[in-house]
Amino acid sequence: MLDRIIFGDNQFLGINHRSLLKAKDQEQSFDSTKTIYNTLEYVNDIGIKSFMFTTHDQFEPVFKKIRDNNAFKDFGLIPCIPYAHKYANTMTELGIFKTVKKFIPKNILKSGIHGTKSFLFNDPIPVMKLLIDSEMKMLNGMNIRALFLQNTITDLLIGLKMYSVFSEFIKYVENKYAIKAGFITMNYPLLNIILTDELKIPEPLICANVNKIGFRMNPNRNEVEKTLAKRNSYNIAMSILASGSINPTDAVNYLKNLSGIDAVLFGASKKKHITDTYNILINSL
């Protein structure tokens, strides 16, 4: 369905869940289009053909360079939407209706306003569709493999018990864009039950934390492992290195002994670390 090895974007955005200092260093290392592009060019050259990322504005000029380089013709993109800070910051600065005007395509702005009103009246589906279309504009003409809903929204919908939005998200993405739709979550066992048992979705795509020390695995490592073993969803393991707390060899040895891991998402900032981790993964999975 998807490549077994997927490169992630945390290092480009200065995200490290264990060290603010390391996160700041990474953010400063990737403060230009050129540095991000050069890393993705290296990733593509060594054989990693998928990149999973949040739709941060910082990536837009990078994707323009990728679009113009034929060497990336088989390089797949897996966007994760929405990038919440982008909307929150704009909402604070401009307010809700000006935010809609900024992000919704002009030719459907009228629909966008209707969609915003519908959201206020407890029907988020029209707004969801409009935001998907808005986010996908940046990726026009590119090789999109799948579209994921970010964990901030996935887990909020779980908390609100708005499960029907998951079905509508899958249906809209797959019908309009002919790609798979998936979900990132901080509570894999609960989401798995909702998607497979309650909504009867066959083999849904789920991306969740999986690592040998149980870092950010909710409710706990044992429950995640038991749910993975059911093999009723397509599972992407993220945070496999626990933000640098586990060396790649130990991380991969743990993963290869688990049942139910279909793909692995990892990020690294240095070429040596990218190569070393990729080689361990490609020889073990």
TIMI-693553 format. One record per residue (C-alpha): x negated, y, z; residue number from 1. Coordinates in pm, whole numbers. Layout:
BEGIN
+--------+--------+--------+-----+
|     xx |     yy |     zz | num |
+--------+--------+--------+-----+
|      X |      Y |      Z | NUM |
...
+--------+--------+--------+-----+
//
This chain:
BEGIN
+--------+--------+--------+-----+
|     xx |     yy |     zz | num |
+--------+--------+--------+-----+
|      0 |      0 |      0 |   1 |
|   -268 |    251 |    110 |   2 |
|   -646 |    229 |    113 |   3 |
|   -784 |     38 |    409 |   4 |
|  -1021 |    322 |    499 |   5 |
|   -899 |    682 |    517 |   6 |
|  -1099 |    994 |    599 |   7 |
|   -944 |   1247 |    840 |   8 |
|   -964 |   1623 |    893 |   9 |
|  -1007 |   1690 |   1267 |  10 |
|  -1370 |   1794 |   1230 |  11 |
|  -1277 |   2055 |    969 |  12 |
|  -1025 |   2221 |   1202 |  13 |
|  -1234 |   2210 |   1519 |  14 |
|  -1027 |   1941 |   1691 |  15 |
|  -1184 |   1712 |   1947 |  16 |
|   -960 |   1568 |   2217 |  17 |
|  -1244 |   1520 |   2468 |  18 |
|  -1477 |   1815 |   2425 |  19 |
|  -1386 |   2178 |   2355 |  20 |
|  -1754 |   2260 |   2307 |  21 |
|  -1796 |   1992 |   2041 |  22 |
|  -1475 |   2104 |   1875 |  23 |
|  -1604 |   2462 |   1858 |  24 |
|  -1934 |   2349 |   1708 |  25 |
|  -1751 |   2150 |   1441 |  26 |
|  -1522 |   2440 |   1358 |  27 |
|  -1823 |   2666 |   1307 |  28 |
|  -1991 |   2403 |   1091 |  29 |
|  -1695 |   2397 |    853 |  30 |
|  -1615 |   2766 |    832 |  31 |
|  -1610 |   2786 |    452 |  32 |
|  -1448 |   2624 |    150 |  33 |
|  -1790 |   2512 |     32 |  34 |
|  -1883 |   2314 |    344 |  35 |
|  -1550 |   2131 |    352 |  36 |
|  -1558 |   2062 |    -21 |  37 |
|  -1917 |   1935 |     -6 |  38 |
|  -1822 |   1689 |    269 |  39 |
|  -1524 |   1558 |     74 |  40 |
|  -1741 |   1532 |   -235 |  41 |
|  -1984 |   1316 |    -36 |  42 |
|  -1699 |   1108 |    105 |  43 |
|  -1568 |   1047 |   -246 |  44 |
|  -1915 |    959 |   -378 |  45 |
|  -1979 |    688 |   -118 |  46 |
|  -1648 |    519 |   -191 |  47 |
|  -1387 |    656 |     49 |  48 |
|  -1095 |    740 |   -178 |  49 |
|   -830 |    871 |     62 |  50 |
|   -812 |   1189 |    270 |  51 |
|   -545 |   1242 |    537 |  52 |
|   -499 |   1602 |    650 |  53 |
|   -269 |   1863 |    795 |  54 |
|   -149 |   2130 |    553 |  55 |
|   -368 |   2407 |    691 |  56 |
|   -414 |   2710 |    464 |  57 |
|   -789 |   2651 |    488 |  58 |
|   -757 |   2353 |    254 |  59 |
|   -583 |   2531 |    -33 |  60 |
|   -903 |   2660 |   -203 |  61 |
|  -1068 |   2322 |   -137 |  62 |
|   -791 |   2144 |   -325 |  63 |
|   -826 |   2385 |   -615 |  64 |
|  -1190 |   2279 |   -650 |  65 |
|  -1093 |   1911 |   -620 |  66 |
|   -823 |   1956 |   -884 |  67 |
|  -1081 |   2101 |  -1123 |  68 |
|  -1337 |   1822 |  -1072 |  69 |
|  -1276 |   1504 |  -1272 |  70 |
|  -1489 |   1306 |  -1026 |  71 |
|  -1192 |   1323 |   -788 |  72 |
|   -944 |   1174 |  -1035 |  73 |
|   -891 |    862 |   -820 |  74 |
|   -922 |   1045 |   -486 |  75 |
|   -591 |   1020 |   -299 |  76 |
|   -443 |   1276 |    -63 |  77 |
|   -219 |   1201 |    234 |  78 |
|    -73 |   1525 |    372 |  79 |
|     73 |   1545 |    723 |  80 |
|    342 |   1807 |    775 |  81 |
|    413 |   2049 |    919 |  82 |
|    103 |   2226 |   1044 |  83 |
|    290 |   2360 |   1345 |  84 |
|     54 |   2645 |   1435 |  85 |
|     99 |   2797 |   1089 |  86 |
|    474 |   2827 |   1137 |  87 |
|    455 |   2923 |   1504 |  88 |
|    210 |   3205 |   1436 |  89 |
|    416 |   3336 |   1145 |  90 |
|    737 |   3310 |   1346 |  91 |
|    580 |   3517 |   1623 |  92 |
|    459 |   3782 |   1379 |  93 |
|    754 |   3799 |   1139 |  94 |
|   1058 |   3634 |   1294 |  95 |
|   1261 |   3342 |   1163 |  96 |
|   1411 |   3485 |    843 |  97 |
|   1088 |   3648 |    723 |  98 |
|    911 |   3320 |    797 |  99 |
|   1165 |   3142 |    574 | 100 |
|   1102 |   3401 |    303 | 101 |
|    726 |   3350 |    330 | 102 |
|    725 |   2970 |    302 | 103 |
|   1031 |   2884 |     94 | 104 |
|    991 |   2902 |   -288 | 105 |
|   1159 |   3216 |   -428 | 106 |
|   1385 |   3027 |   -664 | 107 |
|   1549 |   2851 |   -370 | 108 |
|   1528 |   3133 |   -118 | 109 |
|   1906 |   3161 |   -110 | 110 |
|   1927 |   2791 |    -26 | 111 |
|   1653 |   2847 |    228 | 112 |
|   1862 |   3099 |    418 | 113 |
|   2160 |   2864 |    413 | 114 |
|   1926 |   2590 |    536 | 115 |
|   1807 |   2803 |    823 | 116 |
|   2163 |   2872 |    928 | 117 |
|   2244 |   2503 |    910 | 118 |
|   1951 |   2431 |   1142 | 119 |
|   2095 |   2675 |   1391 | 120 |
|   2419 |   2478 |   1371 | 121 |
|   2258 |   2144 |   1449 | 122 |
|   2200 |   2015 |   1097 | 123 |
|   1821 |   2017 |   1041 | 124 |
|   1823 |   1811 |    720 | 125 |
|   1847 |   2103 |    471 | 126 |
|   1563 |   2285 |    647 | 127 |
|   1357 |   1965 |    652 | 128 |
|   1396 |   1927 |    276 | 129 |
|   1306 |   2289 |    210 | 130 |
|    995 |   2271 |    427 | 131 |
|    882 |   1950 |    257 | 132 |
|    912 |   2121 |    -81 | 133 |
|    730 |   2427 |     48 | 134 |
|    440 |   2222 |    185 | 135 |
|    415 |   2016 |   -135 | 136 |
|    369 |   2329 |   -348 | 137 |
|      4 |   2350 |   -245 | 138 |
|    -54 |   1998 |   -377 | 139 |
|    108 |   2034 |   -717 | 140 |
|    -64 |   1816 |   -978 | 141 |
|   -271 |   1621 |   -729 | 142 |
|   -288 |   1250 |   -647 | 143 |
|    -59 |   1220 |   -345 | 144 |
|    -45 |    872 |   -191 | 145 |
|    198 |    930 |     97 | 146 |
|    348 |   1205 |    313 | 147 |
|    345 |   1185 |    694 | 148 |
|    546 |   1370 |    955 | 149 |
|    321 |   1511 |   1226 | 150 |
|    344 |   1369 |   1577 | 151 |
|    464 |   1701 |   1720 | 152 |
|    784 |   1667 |   1517 | 153 |
|    810 |   1287 |   1525 | 154 |
|    791 |   1272 |   1903 | 155 |
|   1018 |   1574 |   1946 | 156 |
|   1284 |   1399 |   1736 | 157 |
|   1241 |   1088 |   1950 | 158 |
|   1292 |   1294 |   2265 | 159 |
|   1604 |   1456 |   2120 | 160 |
|   1727 |   1117 |   1993 | 161 |
|   1768 |   1262 |   1644 | 162 |
|   1675 |    933 |   1482 | 163 |
|   1874 |    988 |   1163 | 164 |
|   1620 |   1253 |   1059 | 165 |
|   1362 |    974 |   1017 | 166 |
|   1582 |    794 |    765 | 167 |
|   1657 |   1118 |    580 | 168 |
|   1288 |   1207 |    569 | 169 |
|   1199 |    872 |    413 | 170 |
|   1484 |    886 |    164 | 171 |
|   1407 |   1240 |     49 | 172 |
|   1031 |   1192 |     13 | 173 |
|   1057 |    858 |   -166 | 174 |
|   1336 |    968 |   -399 | 175 |
|   1202 |   1311 |   -493 | 176 |
|    827 |   1253 |   -492 | 177 |
|    805 |    875 |   -553 | 178 |
|    557 |    830 |   -266 | 179 |
|    576 |    656 |     70 | 180 |
|    682 |    847 |    380 | 181 |
|    531 |    781 |    720 | 182 |
|    513 |    904 |   1078 | 183 |
|    236 |    996 |   1321 | 184 |
|    321 |    935 |   1686 | 185 |
|    177 |    933 |   2035 | 186 |
|    417 |    652 |   2134 | 187 |
|    381 |    374 |   1881 | 188 |
|    587 |    105 |   2061 | 189 |
|    889 |    331 |   2101 | 190 |
|    879 |    461 |   1743 | 191 |
|    838 |    107 |   1612 | 192 |
|   1154 |     -3 |   1794 | 193 |
|   1352 |    296 |   1666 | 194 |
|   1248 |    252 |   1304 | 195 |
|   1267 |   -126 |   1279 | 196 |
|   1539 |   -226 |   1527 | 197 |
|   1774 |     72 |   1534 | 198 |
|   1734 |    214 |   1183 | 199 |
|   1650 |   -120 |   1015 | 200 |
|   1372 |     35 |    805 | 201 |
|   1160 |   -241 |    650 | 202 |
|    787 |   -213 |    725 | 203 |
|    776 |    160 |    805 | 204 |
|    446 |    348 |    786 | 205 |
|    318 |    445 |   1131 | 206 |
|    -10 |    612 |   1229 | 207 |
|   -103 |    593 |   1597 | 208 |
|   -397 |    589 |   1839 | 209 |
|   -567 |    249 |   1867 | 210 |
|   -901 |    207 |   2042 | 211 |
|  -1073 |    -24 |   2288 | 212 |
|  -1055 |    211 |   2588 | 213 |
|   -685 |    291 |   2550 | 214 |
|   -755 |    659 |   2486 | 215 |
|   -423 |    838 |   2414 | 216 |
|   -247 |    502 |   2364 | 217 |
|    101 |    545 |   2510 | 218 |
|    254 |    402 |   2718 | 219 |
|    -61 |    187 |   2751 | 220 |
|   -303 |    -22 |   2546 | 221 |
|   -133 |   -352 |   2626 | 222 |
|    208 |   -237 |   2500 | 223 |
|     55 |    -99 |   2179 | 224 |
|   -130 |   -425 |   2114 | 225 |
|    185 |   -632 |   2174 | 226 |
|    383 |   -418 |   1930 | 227 |
|    109 |   -432 |   1667 | 228 |
|    117 |   -812 |   1689 | 229 |
|    482 |   -811 |   1576 | 230 |
|    354 |   -706 |   1230 | 231 |
|    683 |   -545 |   1135 | 232 |
|    535 |   -208 |   1037 | 233 |
|    244 |    -87 |    824 | 234 |
|     -1 |     45 |   1081 | 235 |
|   -280 |    300 |   1047 | 236 |
|   -513 |    313 |   1347 | 237 |
|   -642 |    659 |   1434 | 238 |
|   -866 |    788 |   1714 | 239 |
|  -1060 |    464 |   1681 | 240 |
|  -1376 |    629 |   1818 | 241 |
|  -1184 |    804 |   2099 | 242 |
|  -1333 |   1142 |   2004 | 243 |
|  -1686 |   1007 |   2011 | 244 |
|  -1655 |    802 |   2330 | 245 |
|  -1696 |    468 |   2150 | 246 |
|  -1973 |    383 |   1906 | 247 |
|  -1855 |    268 |   1561 | 248 |
|  -1973 |    -94 |   1601 | 249 |
|  -1781 |   -146 |   1925 | 250 |
|  -1478 |     36 |   1786 | 251 |
|  -1458 |   -181 |   1476 | 252 |
|  -1527 |   -505 |   1664 | 253 |
|  -1222 |   -427 |   1877 | 254 |
|  -1005 |   -349 |   1575 | 255 |
|  -1098 |   -657 |   1373 | 256 |
|   -981 |   -881 |   1657 | 257 |
|   -639 |   -715 |   1667 | 258 |
|   -339 |   -837 |   1474 | 259 |
|   -142 |   -578 |   1283 | 260 |
|   -397 |   -316 |   1176 | 261 |
|   -349 |   -241 |    806 | 262 |
|   -567 |     68 |    765 | 263 |
|   -807 |    284 |    964 | 264 |
|   -831 |    663 |    979 | 265 |
|  -1154 |    820 |   1099 | 266 |
|  -1336 |   1150 |   1084 | 267 |
|  -1697 |   1257 |   1127 | 268 |
|  -1888 |   1578 |   1067 | 269 |
|  -2233 |   1452 |    971 | 270 |
|  -2313 |   1257 |    656 | 271 |
|  -2504 |    989 |    847 | 272 |
|  -2213 |    930 |   1084 | 273 |
|  -1970 |    913 |    792 | 274 |
|  -2187 |    661 |    608 | 275 |
|  -2261 |    448 |    914 | 276 |
|  -1895 |    427 |   1016 | 277 |
|  -1780 |    356 |    660 | 278 |
|  -2036 |     77 |    615 | 279 |
|  -1933 |    -88 |    942 | 280 |
|  -1565 |    -66 |    843 | 281 |
|  -1612 |   -191 |    490 | 282 |
|  -1813 |   -492 |    611 | 283 |
|  -1579 |   -582 |    896 | 284 |
|  -1218 |   -520 |    795 | 285 |
+--------+--------+--------+-----+
//
